Amino acid sequence: MDKLFAAIGKLSLALAAVAKVVLGLIIVAVVADVCVRNLGLKPLAWAVSATEYGLLYAAFLPMPWLVHSKGHVFVEFLRKALPVRARAVLEKLVYLACIGVSLYLGSVALASLIGAVSGGEYETRSFDMPKWLVFLPIMLAFYLSALEWLRYLLGRDTLYTLDPLEMEGL
């Protein structure tokens, strides 16, 4: 099981790295589009659509890594007010809720992806893009996040091993 979770962690890190590249490309595209427009040349017709798709990928691809690295927002005040045993129960309930929500939203994205593939649907903007590519990062993000939450649930690690203030600015 540890090897599986290690592989998922590496995949999550790789997807976060892809998101960084996507953000860099978005910056280049926006700067290029602004420069071209300011020079009085024809604007880059694809830049706006590519940026929109890029933002979708940049938002979802790093999500599992944020769960893995405990880099998301969480509230401690209720947990700290509870006795130790109740804290453990609350932790498990939080993990179960996060797994449930992640699996549900991943399933919705998967159903949409399958529907787009079977229907041969395309997103038509300044360029055509298969619609399933819109749902792919969403599905990956939620399913991999569910597995990262499962790692916490099974006791391999805990979300609460650090002070939330230590993670500020992650």
Secondary structure, DSSP 4 states (H G I P E B T S, - for coil): -HHHHHHHHHHHHHHHHHHHHHHHHHHHHHHHHHHHHHTTPPP-TTHHHHHHHHHHHHHHTTHHHHHHTT-S----HHHHHS-HHHHHHHHHHHHHHHHHHHHHHHHHHHHHHHHHHHHT-EEESSSEEETHHHHHHHHHHHHHHHHHHHHHHTTSS-TTSS-GGGGTT-
